[in-house]
Amino acid sequence: MNLISIDKISKTMGDKTLFTDISLGLDEGQKTALIGVNGCGKSTLLKIIAGTQSADSGTVSRNKECRINYLSQLPEHNPENTILDHIMSGESPLVKLIRHYEHLCSNPSDSESYRKDLDSTTEDMTKLDAWQYEHEVKSVLSELGISDVSLKLGELSGGMLKKVSLAQALIDEGNLLILDEPTNHLDIDTVDWLQAHLAKTSKSILMVTHDRYFLDSICNNIIEIDRGQLFTFAGNYSYYLEKKTEMENSLLREEDRIRNILRNELKWLKRGAKARSTKQKARKDRITDMQNRPKLQKEKNIEMEISGKRLGKQILEVENISKSYGEKQVIKPFSYTFGNKERLGIVGANGAGKSTFIRLISSEEPSDTGEVRTGVNTSFSVFDQHSKALNPDKRLIDVVKDEREHIILPNCKSISAGQMLEKFLFPSIMHHTPVHKLSGGEKRRLHLVLILMQNPNFLILDEPTNDLDIKTLSVLEDFLVDFPGCLLVVSHDRIFMNRVTDSLLVFDGNGNIDKFPGDYDDYVEERKEREASAKKEIKEKPEVKSKPSTKLTYKEKMELETIEPDIEKMEAEKAEYEAVLADGGTNYTQLADAQQKIDELEESILEKMERYEYLLEKHG
């Protein structure tokens, strides 16, 4: 079944035409990745398909059965809403039903219409298995590292906000997931879980991602935006690479063939051929057509190069550094001496202290204890995950000129700020564009320009792959493989980590940091062996026979999980009425009502407690 059809849509942003008269269809069960260079219009096309932005021309037709869950690159939110409020803000029939049920429970009434509405809603909740929805929500949130659903969104970091929005998109009742860079800000373990989740889901998927493992294991269809047009490849990313190479080689052979024909035909013209006959005139017309044909343009690549300062004998030493925030110790005392040309990757869950560690060693934030000793010749550059160094109101050319008017290349040639921008695929027409008008990937590319202009010999990269297109990533990887200085890399991109690092610092989330001698694949393999060994030990332990328990029914399970919050709610309500009695006053009717309510609540709490103990005993 076709879910969405796009027919001849076009879109221009400012002076830049993103795509012209493109068409595509998305079918049920299809898992499609949209790829292309930064700034080609990938996110814009997702917004048009999701219905949050309109095309300049053309039509988007959606099947009436199509229900879209859209995760934007920068999700919007109400800072006053809690995590649970946000999760439950969807417009699917199931979520609306749950909201209505919650409203009825919060606003009880003795009317006949209320009782009928509650009975009908409860019956619908059972039919749609809505009681299971909360457990699915909590399960997904747990996998994403979110435990407290009462936190307000305004208190969360950008990464945590992305996770909450991701959870909502995954859980909500839809059949088409549209995901814009879903792996950004996730740790590697969570990316692994998300990859497995999306590979198993029956929902259709349309996503933009730079994660090549993701593309290979999830997608069965690749659509590339190239020079404003769409090219479809019916396979995963490996298939795309194979067919793309074949296509480019075929185009090159065809271009060579046309050039050879044109060379011979031009020789014929030089001999003084006259268009006296129809055949000769047609031949001259063919020559003109070949001369005016669209020329095959060789794709430009970013040119990354650096002069490189020589590192001294002492590079960087950290001795007993630690950091706590309130009562939580994020980093326990840690010591390490960085060696020449060391290439370290950092792995650990979100919140384990990876970014804090970077701020400590780069002296952006003071350590609670110990000392950071930096070598005289050590020159840091930090490529942070949010590109905070970029002023959104400045023009590209001014951003680069503020760093340096002229740049000396490794070959001692001097180039201007504008020429430096062009080396990073920012044409002159873009140089006076404000930073805030750039796409997320273009901002990251501009930040890379500034980093390399600083000519560092110790590069610290915090999630460098976020928002970069795959082609830029490949160029960056090649540059880092040959980088003559030290590297410290935090990244959720497993291919990137394997290529540019040869050992790891592992953050366990409890403040401990351990050195692992190997790349990320080696670490995963070692961890799997360790976990398998631990499971084997558990299995080999003699089983302790326990009294067989009676299995709870589904409704009893649901009751057991909700009974404690119910008791807490009644206890809180009882405390409010007790406060009324404690205040005294002359309104004896109100005091009598309060006492009656207390008696009723105490009886209900007692019944609930007895029921709770029974269910626990039955559960075993």
N, C-alpha and C positions, 0 to 999 in steps of 0.2 A: 504494500500500500504506500502510495506517495504521500508524504507528510507536508512537504513544502515545495513549491515550484517558483523559481525566480526567472523572469523573462525580460531580457534586454534592459537591465538597470544600469544607471550611470551615477557617478558621484564625484563632485569636485569640492575640495576644501581650500578656500582662498584662491591662490593662483595655481594650485596643484591638482591635476586630474588624477584621481586614484584608479578608476576603472571606467570603461566605456562599453555599453551594450553587452554586458555579461549575462549569461543564463546558466542555471544549474537546478538540479532536483535532489531532494533528500528523501530517501525511502525508509520505511520501517525496518528496524534491525541493523541499519547501516551505521558504521562507526567511522566518521570522516574527520580527517585533520586538514586544517587550512594552513598552508605554509607560504612563505614569501619573505622578501627582505623587509627590514624595518621601514615603516612609513608607506608601505604599498597599499594599505587599506584593510588589513585583516580584521582588526578590531571594529572598524567602521562597518564592514560587511556583516559581522556578527550582530552588531546593534540593529542593522536594517532587518536582518532575518528575525531577530527577537522582537522587533516592533518598537524599539525604544528610540529609533532614529529613522528618518525617511530618506528615500533615494531621490535624486534630482529628476529622474525619469525612469520609466519601466514599471513593472508590476511584481508584487510579491503575493502569491496565492497560498493560503494555509488551509489544509484539510480541516473540516470541522471536528475531527477526532484528534487533531494535533494539540497537545498541551505542553507548553514550553516551560522549562526551568532554566533560567539564565543566570550565570555567574559572570559578572563584569570584571574587568581588570582591576578597577577601583570601586568596590561595592559601596553603595550609599546606605546610610543608616540613620536612625534617630538616636542621638546619644543618651536620651533618657530611658529608652527601652532596655529591658533586661535581655540576656541571651535567649531565654525561653520565649519572651514576648516576640523577639525577632523571628525565631524559628516558627512560631505559630501565627505569623502575619501573612502567610500565603493565602491564595484565593482558590485553592482546589476544594472540591466538594467535601472531602474528608476533613480538612483543616477548618473549614467553615462550620461543619457539624460539631467538631470538638469545641470550637469557640462558643457555639450556641449552648452546648451542654454545660460548659463552665459558667456561662452567664446565668443559666437556670439555677445551677447549684449555688451561685453567689447571691441570687435574688429570689429566695423561696417565697411561696405564697400559698394560702389556703384555698384558692379558687379552683373550681373544677377544670377550667381551661388550662391552668398551670399544670395540674396533675396529668391531664391528657397529653400536654406538650412534653412533659418530662418522660412519661411512659413511652411515647412515640419516639422521642430522641434517643432514649436508652436502648430501645429496640433497634433503631438504625445504627447506633454505635456498635452493637453486637453483630449486626449483619455485615458491616464494613470492617469488622475486626479493629475498630478504633482503639480498643483498650491496649492493643499491641503497639500502637503508634509511639507512645511515650517511651517504651523500651527500645524501639528502633532509634529514636532520637538520641537517647542516652548512650546507646551502643556506638553510634557514629561519632557523637561528641567525645566519647571516651577514647576512641581510636585517633581522634584529632587532638587529643591532649587537653580537652576542655572538661573540667569537673564541676565547677560551680556555675550553674545556669542562672543564678540570681544576680550575677555581676551586671552592671550597666555597661552598654556598649561604649559610652564615653570614657570608660576607665580602661578599655582594652587597647593593646598595641595594634599597629596596622596589620601585622601578621596574624594576630588572633582574630581580628575582624574578618580577615579573608577566610579563616577557618570556619567561623560562624556562618558566613554566607555560603561557603562550600557545603557545610552540613545541611543548610536549608535546601540548597539545590539538589543534593543527593537524596534527601528524605521526602521532599514534596512529591505529590502525586502527579507526575507528568510522564510523557513518553518520548520527549526529546530534550536531552541535556545539551545546552549551549554553554561551553566553558572557555573563558578567556584566561590563559596562563594559570591553570588550576594548581600547578605545583609550586608557584612562587611563594616564598616564605615558609614552606613546609620543610621539616627535617627529612632525612633520607628514609628512615623507618616509616614515616607517615606516607611518603611518596610510594614506597613499596606496597603499603596497605591500599592506598587509593588506586594504584595500578591494578591490583588483584580485584578490587571492588568493581572497577569500570570494565574489566575484562569479562567478569561474570554477569554483569547486568544485562537485562533484556531490552533496556531502553536504547533508543537511537542516540547517537552522540555526534555533535559537531564541536570541535575544539581547536583552539590555537595553543600550541605549546612548543617550547624549544627542546624539550626532553626527548632525546632520540630513542631511549629504551621504551619510554611511554608510547611513542609512535609505533614502534615495531610490535609491541606486545598487545596493543589495544585496537589500533585502527586497521580497517580493511579497505580503506579508500582514502586517497590523498588528492587534494585539490590545491594547485599552486597558482598564486597570483603572480604573473610575470609581465611587466610592462603594460599593465592595465587590462590584461586578458587572463582567462582561466584555462588551466590545463589539468585534466583529470587522469589519475593513474589508479586503476582498480586493484590495489594491493596495499601492503604495509610499506613502511619507510624504506626498507631494504629493496623492495620491488621498485619503488619510485626511483631510488638512486640508480638502479640497473637500467631502467627504461629511459630515465632522463639522460644518462650517458649515451645510450643508443640513439636517442632522438637528436642530441647535440652533434654526435658524430655523423649522423645522416644529413643533418643540415649543413655541416661543414663540407661533406662530400658533394652535396648538391651545389653549394656555393662555388667550390673548385671547378665543378663541371661547367657551370654557367660562365665562369671567368675564362675557361679554356675556349669555349665556343665563341664568347665575345671577342677574345683576342684574335681568333682566326677570321671572324666576320669583319672586324675593324681593318684587318689586312686587305680583305676583299674590297672594302670601301676605299682604302687608300689607292688601290690600283685604278680608281676612277670609274667605279661601277655607276651606271646611269639607270634610273628607274623608268626604263622605256617600256618594260613589260609589266604585266600584273604581278608575275612571280617575283621579279626584282623589287617592285615596290613593297610587296608583302615582306620580303626578306629585310628590307631597310626598316620597315615598321617593327619587325621582331627585334632588330638590333636596338632601336630606340627604346622598346619596352624593357629589354634587358638592362640597358643603361639607367633607366629610371626606376628599376625595381627597388623595393625596400632592402637596404643592405643588411647583412647579418652582422649585428653589433656584438663584439666580444664583451662579455660582462666584466665590469671593473671590480677589482677586489680592493679592500682596505689595505693600505700600506702601513704596517706597524714596524717601527724601528727605533732604536734607542742607542745613544752613544755608550752609556754604561760607565759609572764611576767604579774605580777599583775599591773593593772592600778591604778593610784593615785586618790586623790579626784578631782584634776583639770586635765582634759584630754586635751581638746582643746577649746579655746575661740577665736572667731573672732569678732572684734568690728569695725564697719564702714569701712570694707575693700572695695575697688573699683579698677577698672582697665579700662583705656582707651588706645586705639591705634589711634593716630592722633586725629581726631575729633569724632571718634566713641567711645562711652562709652559702653564697653562690659558688665561690672558689675557695677551697681549703689551701693551706700553705703549699706552694708549688715552686720548684726550682728547675731551671733548664738553661743550657748554654747552646746557642745556635751556632752551627758550623758553617763553613764556607759553601755556598751554592746549595744549601739545604732546601728541600722541597717538601714542606709539611702540609698535610691536609688536616682539617679539624672536623670531627664528627660528634654528634650528640643530639639529643632531643631539643625541641624548642624550649627555651627557658633554662637550659643546662649551663649557661654562662659563656657561650662561645663569643658573642659580640662584646660582652663585658671584658673577657680576656684580651681581645684586640684593643679595647680602649685602654687597658692597663699597660700593655707593653708598648703602645705608641704614645704613652704619657698624656692621652686625652683625658684620663681620669686617674686620680691618685689611688694607689694600693693602700689597703688598711695596714698591711705589715710588709716587711721586707724591703727589697730595693730592686730597681730596674737600672741596669748599667748599659748604656748605648755606646758603641764604638765611635771614635772621632770621625771616621770616614763613612759611617752608616747613614744613608739617606732614605728615610721612609716615604712611601706614598700609600695612602689608604683609599681603596676603591670601595666605599661603603655602599650598602644595599639600597639606600634611598637617594643617592646622589645629592646629598645636602649642600655640596659646594656650589651648585648651580643656582643662580639668581633667576627666578622665573620671568622677571620683567626685562631682563637684559637681552640684547640682540646677540646672536651667535658670534659674530665677528668681535663684539666688545668683550664677550666672555673670554675669548682666546687672547685678545690684545691685553686684557688685564693681567694675564699670566705672563705673556711675553710678546713683544711686537715682532721680533724675528727669531726664528728657530734654527739652530745649527744641527744639521743631520750628521750621522756617523761618517759620511764621506766628506765632511767639513764644508758642505755646500749650505748656504744660508737661504731660507725660504720665508715668505711672509706669513702672517696669521691666516690670510685667506687661502694661500696655497696649502697650508697645513689642514685646513678644513676640507679642501678638495681631496686630499689624500685619504680622508675618512668619509668620502662619498657624500659630502655636503656641497652641492654645486653652488656657484656664485649667486644664483637667483634666491638661495635660501639664507645667505649670510646676514641679511638684515631682518630675519624673522625672529620674533621674541621666543625665548626658551619655552614659555608655557604653551606655545602652539605646536610644539614637537610631539611626536608619538612617544610612548614610554621607552621603546627601543632606541629611538633617535636621541633621547636625553642621555641614555646610558652610553651611547657611542660618543656623544659630545664630552661626557665625563672622562671617557678613555683618552680623548685628545689631551685634556688637562693633565691627566696622570702621567702620560708619556712625555709631555713637555717638561715635567719636573725632573726628568732623567734620574729616577731612583735606582738604588741597587738593592733595596729590600722592599718587595711588593707585598702588601697585605690586601687580599681580595675577599670581601665579605659578600657572598652571594653574587658573584660577577655575572652569572649567566641569566639572572632575572631580566626578562623582557628583550634580551638580545636575540636576533634571528639566527638560524642555524648556520648560515654562511659566515656571519661575523664571528660566531662561536668557534668555528673551525679555524679561522685566521688567528683568533686570539690564542687558541690552543697551540698552534704552530709557533707563534711568537713566544709563548711561555715555555715551551719545550726547550727553546734555544736561549732563554733569558739567562744572562751571565751572573745574576745575583741570587739572593735568597727569596723564597716564595713561602707565604703562609696563606692558605686558601680555605675558606668556608664555602661549601657548595652542596646543594641537594642533587646536582647533576652528576650521575654516577660515571658516565663516559668521560666527562670533563675531569673529575677527580682522578680516575685511573690514568689519564694521559699526562697530567701535569704534576702529580705528586708521587713520591715513592715511599713515604712513611706517614703515620697518622698520630695525632693527639686525640685520644678518645675521652669525651666528657660523659661521666655516668649519670649526671643529674643530681648527684648528692654532694657535689663540690670537688670530687676526685677527678684527676686528670692522669691518664696512663698513656705511655708511648707504645705504639704498635709498629713493628718493622715490616711494612708491606703496604700495598695499595688497597683500595676499598674492596675489591673483589676478594683479595686475600683475607681481609678482616671479616667479611660476611661468611666466607667458608669456615674460618676458624670459629666464629661465633656459633654457626650451625652445629659444628662438631661438639662444641662445649654444651650446647643445649640438648643435643641428642644423648650425650654422656650423662647429663643430669637426669633426663627422663628415664634412662636405662637403670640408673641407681634407684630411682623411686620405684620402678617396677619390680626390681629385685628384692626390695624390702618385704618381709613377711606381712601378709594382709591381716589386719585385725578385724575379726568378725564382729559385726555390729547387728543390733536388732533390726530386722527388716522394717522399713517404714512404709506406711500406706501412701500411695501416690495421691497428690492433691488433684482435684479437678482444675480445669482452666480458670473457672470463675473463682475458685478458692485461692489459686495462685495470685490472681489479680487482687483479691481481697487482702491477702497476706501482705502484698507489697504496698497497699494503700492504707492499711489500718493504723500504722504508726503515725503518719502525718495527720490522719483523722483525729487520733487521740491528742496530739500536740495542739491541733486547732481548737478542740473542745476545752483543753486545759487553759489555753489563752483566753477563750471566751469566758470561762468560769472566773479567771482572774479579773477580767473587766467588771463583771457583776459584783465580785467581792470588793473591788475598789469603790463601787457605788455604795455598798453597805458601810464601808469604812468611813466614807465621807459624811455619813449621817444625813442630816437635813430634815425638813418638815414635810416633804412629799411622801407620806406614808404609803400611798398607793404604789409609787415607784419603788420604794424599799421592799414592799411585799412582793411585787413582781420580780425584783432582783433575787430575792430569797428563793422564790419558786423556780426561777431559771437555774439557780445554783443546784437545787435539789435534783432537778431533771438532768442536768449535765453530769452530776456525780453518779447518778444511776446509769446514764448512757456510757460514761467512761468505764465504770465497773463491768458492764456488759461487754464493751469492746475489749477490755483487758482479758476477760475470761475467754472470749472468742479468739483473741490473739494467742493465748497460751495453748488452746486446743489445736489451732492450726499449726503452731510450731511443733507440738508433740506429734501430730499426724504426719508432718513433713519429715520428721526425723532428724 
